[in-house]
Amino acid sequence: MLKKGGIVLPLSMLPPGKKAVVVDMIGGEGIRRRLIDMGIVRGVEILVVKNDVGPLIVRVGEMRFALGFGMAQKILVEEL
């Protein structure tokens, strides 16, 4: 999938240390609301801190969050 000249992929596919911009979120209102409450919205920069066994750890601004693999699959990003 291409968008804005870059490749759009699920957040779960990014390795640790990579930054990306959120371009879309897949899912119903409940999932979208939860992500919005964490500050994960379109256009925000996100850094993958940990992506191996267990939940993904991401940084949004000065906050860190743990996301399950299923949730991370629903966040579409463009790598920076």
Secondary structure by P-SEA (a helix, b strand, c coil): cccccbbbbccccccccbbbbbccccccaaaaaaaaaacccccbbbbbccccccbbbbbcccbbbbbcaaaaaacccccc
